[in-house]
Amino acid sequence: MSILRKQFLQYVGQTSPSPMLIEVSRASGVFFYTPEGKRYFDLISGVSVSNVGHSNPSVISAVKSQVDDYMHVMVYGEMVQKPQVEYAKAIVSELPDSLESVYFVNSGSESVEVALKLSKRYTNRRELISFKDAYHGSTQGSLSVMGGDELKSGFRPLLPDVRQLRYNNIEDLKYITERTAGVIVEPIQGEAGVRLPAIGYLQALRDRCTEVGSLLIFDEIQSGFGRCGSLFAALREGVSPDIMCLAKALGGGMPLGAVVSSNEILHSFTNNPVLGHITTFGGHPVCCAAGNAAFKYIKEHDLVSNANKMGELFERMLTGGQHIVDIRRAGLLLAIDLGSSEKLFKIMSLFSDRGILSDWFLFCDTSFRISPPLTISESEVIECVGIIEDCLSAL
């Protein structure tokens, strides 16, 4: 073990007893490299963060330019900063008219916290509704609406008055009532193993929230910015939420989160009490400059179309003999289901040996993830599929 790896274990707080311990020296496009020169296909993209590829020149240029002007100057919301204004304008220009204002924060978990607080403040109600097998983050509030008990049972008590429904179950929508402040849902469930909404389900959810006066919150933290075959999953499904949570690819590789809503709803944070949500580093100018550059790159290079094409190519080429039992896909987010966790954990080891970085889903340990940068080329997909098929044949 290298000295740096030993120091990593000694000085850097750990999230599990068995970290990957892959040392990164550089990254470019869909690859990253170790100090020894080993190349890895990145099929995780930092969990859908690096949508425009590693070391994207447009993003790097934007970061360098903004650093030369200024970095942090004041807590969010007090100073007029051009990177925030330009990026917010660019985002809302691609969304339905009701999503007209952006509140920048630091992360996906914080964006969920903001959305939950906002729904309570605006409706003056207390009940929150989420869905089984949903993932919304690790802070106390976002953990409260998470769909998996194993990850939150050690941190109770969490927020009271939270109810969980079954995703894609129309019958359960009756539990959304005049008591419900907000309903938070992933329009495409990610950590459940890429579960797509049934036809008409999200519209039925929208209609029920409208009927009882509850706010509909879309968690687009993983599904946004081209990952699922449209700029945002809301556009793919033709359903407009009251609040949209964004993060991951939002920052172009820099830490950034946001909620998008109407001016009327967001105005709730300005009074009773004022400073309804405070965030020091939210909307950091360097992060906003990086995110805006990445957003422009996605649109100018039509990465949405490439996500659909390359996702379809992965799906068409992967056979896996008798080992693949299902493939679920939305754009360039794929779950390759092997039917057993034993096979999954074995193929993770084979992948690492052959230079592929993948993982499983938090609430689906029978499927491995394919979500490379949206810049991946046809030749890179073909090469990657060849390695995956070799690993599957070795199971």
BELURBEL-V328812 format. One record per helix or strand of 3 or more residues. SS is the DSSP state (hx for helix, st for strand). FROM is the first residue (numbers start at 1). LEN is the number of residues. Records with the same first field share a line. If there is no record, write none. Layout:
SS=FROM-LEN + FROM-LEN
This chain:
hx=3-9 + 45-4 + 57-13 + 82-11 + 108-16 + 140-5 + 149-7 + 170-6 + 201-12 + 233-5 + 248-4 + 263-8 + 285-16 + 303-15 + 341-14 + 378-16
st=26-4 + 31-3 + 39-4 + 101-5 + 127-5 + 162-4 + 180-6 + 215-5 + 243-4 + 257-5 + 326-5 + 333-5 + 364-7
